[in-house]
Amino acid sequence: MNITNLVDLKIVLIEPSGVQLKVLLGYLEGLGITHIIRFETGQAALAAMRSDPPDLVVSALYLPDMTGTDVVYAMRADTVLRTTAFILMSSETQPRYLDPIRQAGTIAILPKPFSTQQLQNALLTTLDYLDPHLLRLDTEHIMIEHLRVLLVDDSLTARGYIKHILQQLGIQRIDEAGNGREAISLIEHEFYDLVVTDYNMPEMDGQALTEYIRGQSGQSSVPILMVSSESNQQRLAAVEQAGVSAICDKPFDPRIVRDLIAKMLASG
C-alpha cells in the first residue's frame, strides 16, 4: 500500500536521550503521527525491523551500542530493509562523520536542534520517496520506460539508493559503473539518454568523466546529472565548467532530482 499522508507513516525512532525523545515525540504527535515504535539501541531496532519493517527510520548518530551510520549500512545490506527510508538527527558537522551517511542514502540529515518545519519537510520528502505515483516522471514526448541511464558511483550502497529513486521515477533500464573508467567502457559500447554520476571516485572522478563525455565520446550531448556530497565550491565550479547539466547534493530531495531530470530530458 502506498503511503500518501503523514499520519499513515509507521516510524521507528532510535534515540537514547530521554530529553531528545520527548521533544521529537511532541513534534511527531503535533503532525498527527502516532505509529511510532521507540528504541534506545541500534541492535534492538534492527532486530525488530527485520520482522516488522517500518516506512521510515529516524535515528540519532551516537547510540549506546553502535552509530546511526552502522544502522543505515546494516539496513542497506539487508534485503528486507534495503530501501527503507532513513533520516539522521545529529549536531555533528564534520564531513568525515556525515559523508558515510550521505553515501548510504538518507532522506535528510536534521541538525540538532531542529524545528517542527524542518522535520515536516523531511517527512514530506519521505512520502515522495515511498509513493512512486507522487514521484513518477511526467514528460509528454518521452517514453520513460525506454530511457537508458548510466549510474556511476564507487559506493554500491549509494548506487542502490539512487537506483531506487530512478526506478520510482519510472526508469527501468539502468546500467551501473563503479568509477569513471568503468563508465567509459560502457559508454564506448552503449548509447545513453542520461548519465548520473558522483564526483569523488577512484580511478577517474566525475569531473574527468564529464570532460571525456563532452570532448571525446560519441555522445557528447548526453545530459549529465552529478549527485554528490562534494562541498568545495572551487571543485564544483570546475565540474560546471566541464559541462555537467546539473548538480544535486547528497542527501537530495527525490522531487528535485525528478524535476532536474525532466528539465534535462526536455531540453536535450
N, C-alpha and C positions, 0 to 999 in steps of 0.2 A: 504494500500500500504506500502511495506517495504521500509525503508529509508536506502540507501546504500552509500550515498555520503554526505559529509559535507554541500555542497551548497544547498542540499534539506531540511536541518533541519529548522523547524519552532520553533523559540525560544522566550520565554517570559523572559524578563530581568527586574529584580526588583532591582533598585539601586537609592537611594535618592541623592547621591552625583553627582553633575554635572561634576566634575573633573574625578571621577572614571568612570562615564558613558562614557565620551568622550574617555578615554583610552580603555575601553572594546569594544566600538563600532569600534574603529580603528583596534583592534586585530581581531574581528569577520569579518569585511569587508575585511581585509587583507587575510583572509582564504576563501573569496568568499561567505560568509554567509550574505544574505540580508533580509531574512524573520525574522525580529526582531520586537517584539512589546514591548515597554518600559513602565514601571510603576514605580512610586515613592513609593507607599504603597502596603502592602500585600493584604488588603481587595479589593482594586481595581483590582489587578491582579487575585485574586481568583474568583471574580465575572465574569470577562471577560473570564477566562479559562473554567469555567463551561459550557459556551455556545459555546466556540470555543477552544477546547483543543489543546495545543501545543505538540510538540515532546519532548521538554526539557524546564525546568525552571532553570534559573541561578539567584541566589538571594544573596544579602548581608545578613549578620547576623542581623544587627541592622537597623530597619526600623522605620519610624515615628509612625506607629500605632501598630506594633507587631514585632516579630522577625522572622528570616528565619526559626527557629525551629518551630514556630507556623504555618508558611506557609506550611512546608512539612508535619506536622502532620495533618493539615486540608486537604491536598491533599490525604494523605493515608486513611483518613476517608471518602472520597468522592468516590462514585462508578465510577464516570466519570474520576477522576484524580488519582485513587489509584495506578496505575502502571506507571504514567508519570515520566520520568527521571528527576532527580534533582541534581544540582550542587550548592554547597555553596561557596561563596567568603568571606573570613574573615581574619583579622590579629589576631584574638583571638587564644590563645594557651592553655588555661586552659581546662583540660578534662571535668570539670563539665558543661562547655558550649557546648563542641563539641560532647561528648558522646551521648546525645539525638539525635543529627543529624545522627551519625553513626548508632544508633539503628533503626532510621526511614527508612534507606535505601537510601543512596545517592551515586551517581556515583563517586564523588570526592569532596574533600574539598581543594579549591585552596587558598593558603596563600597569602594575600595581602602584598607587590606587587608580582604578578606572571608574568611569561614570556609568550610570544606567544606559545612557545613549550609546556609549562605546560598546557595551555588552549587547544591546539590542541590534546594533549594526552588524556585529559578528554573528548573531543568531539568524538574522535575515540572510546573510551570506550563506549560512549553513543550509537554509531552505533551498536556495538556488542550487547548492551542491547536491542536495538529496533528491530533488524533483527534476527529472530530465525534461518535463514539459515546460517548466519555467525557464530552463537554460537553452533549449534547443535553438539552433541557428535558424533564422527565417530569412533566406535570401531568395529573391524572386526568380533569378535566372541560373541558379547553380544547383546541381544535383548533389546535395551534401554527402549522400552515401557513396558517391563515386569519387569524391576527393581523395587524393593520395597525399599523406602527410609524413614527413620525416621528423622524428623526435630525437633530439641529440642532448644527452646529459650523462655525465660519468657516474651519477648516482642511480642505481637500479631502483631504489626507493622513490626518488624524485620522479623518475620516468613513469613508475607505476601510478603515482598520484596524478601527474599531468595527463597521462593516457586516459585515466578515468574521466577527467574533465572533458577531454576531447570526445570521448565516447558519449558523454552526456549531451554534447553539442550535436550528436548525430553522426560524427565522423567515425568510420569503422576501419578504413584502410590505412593503418599506421605502421610504418617501419621504424626501427629503433637503432641508435648508434651510441656507443659509449664515449666518443670524443670526435673532434673534427676530422681526424684522419680516417676513422671508420665511416664517417658520414660521406666523405669524398668518394670512397669506394662504392657506396650505394648510389650517389649522385651520378657517377660515371656510367651507370647501367640502367638507372630508372629515372623517369620524369616525375617531378613532384609539383603539386599545386600549392604547397605551403611547407616551410621549414620552421620548426620550433626548437630553439637551442638555448642552452645555458651559456654563461660567459666563461666561468672558471672551470677548465677541464685539462687533463694531462694530454700529452702528445701534440694536440692542436686545440687552442681555445676558440671561443665563439667569435672573437674578432677576426682571427686568421681564417676561420671557416667562411665567415661573411665575405672577406676580401677575395677568397678563392672563388666563391659562388659568383660574385659580381664581376670578377675580372678574368677568370679562367674557365669557368664551366660553360656548358652548352645551354644552361637555363638561368642566365644572369638576371632575369626579371622576376624570378620567383619571389613571392612575399616571404620575408624572414621576420619572425617574432622572437625576440630574446626575452626569456623569462629567467631572471637572475636575482640573487641576493647581493650582487656587487653594489657597493655604495660609493666607491671612489668616482667622483664626478669627472675627473680627467679621463679615466678609463672609459666611462660611459660616453663621454663626448667623442672619444676616438672610435668607439663602436658605431655611433651615429654617423660619423664621417665615413666609416667603412661601408655603410649602406643598409643597415637594418631598417625594416619598415616600421617597427615599433618596439618599445622596451617596456616590460612589465615586471614589477617587483615580486619577490617571494617574501612572505605569503601574498597571494593575489586573490582578488575578488573574481570568481568564475564569470560573473556577468561582464566585468571589464574585459576579460580575455575574449569572451564571446563577441562583444561589440568591436574590439580591435580586429579580430579575425574577419568578421563580417565586412568591416570597412576596407581591409586589405584586399579581400577577395573581390569586392565590388569594384575596386579601382584597378585591379590587376588585369 
